[in-house]
Structure formats: C-alpha cells, structure tokens
C-alpha cells in the first residue's frame, strides 16, 4: 500500500511539473493590458434652496384640556 501511495504521489508530481513547464505559444496575439480610466464627472452646480413662504399660518391647535374625561366603568 505504501508503494501505491508513493507511485500516485510521483505521478501527481510529474503532472504538476509538466503543467508548470515552459509553454510559450508564439502564435498568440499580444494582450493589451493598458488601464482604462473611468471618465471624470464634473460636479453639478449647487442647487439654491427654495425660499420659505412666511405668509402661511400654522394650523390652529385644539384645546384638549377642557374636554371631559371618559367615565370609568
């Protein structure tokens, strides 16, 4: 069993070494590795706040202090 494990390891090591070998392909085209930068966005013009209309009147509040309390049962 020990020799089988060593043989499997040797085969795996052989495949690994073969895959890491020099495999230059002279027919391959050059890959463009230039970095393409995203366009720079110009900041938008500041938005002026809408003027507050001071002529409106706040709604009247109801007086809840004079209302009778509900009866307890």
N, C-alpha and C positions, 0 to 999 in steps of 0.2 A: 504494500500500500504506500509505503514511503517513496519508493521509486516512481510510482504513478503520479504522486503529488509533485515530485521534482521534475518529471517529464512535462507535466502540464504547465508548471512554472517556467520551464525553459522554452516551451512553445509560445507562451504568452509574452515572455521577454523578447523572443525573436520577432513576433508580430509588432511589438512596441518599437523595437529598434528599426524595423523595416519602415514603419509608418513615419518615423522621425528622420528618415534619411533625406538626402538632398534630392528634391523632386522639382527641379526648375522646369518650367514649361516656357520654351522660347516663342511659342505661338500665341501666348496670352497677350492681350492688349493692356496697356498701362491704365491703371485706375486713377481717376482724378480725385485727389484727396484734399483739395482746397476747401477751406471752411467758407460756407456761405452764411453771411451775417444777415440777421433779420433787419428789415428796414426800420429806421428810427422814426418813431411817431412824434410829431410836434405837439406840444401840449395845447389843449383847447384854450380859447380866450376865456377869462374869468366871467362868470355869469353874475350880473348885478342883481341883488335881491329886490323883490317886488316891494314897493313902498306899502307900509301898513296903513289901512284906512282907519283913521281915528274918529270918524263920524258915526260909526255904528255904536249902538247902545247895548250894553250887556243885558242878557235876559233877566227879568225880574225873578228874585228868589221867593219861594213860598214860605210863609211863616208857619212852621210846624209846632211851635211852642203852644199855640192856643187851641190846638186840636185836642178833643177829649181822648183820654186813654181808653183802650179797649177793656171791656168788662172781663173780670177774671171769673172763671167757672169753677 
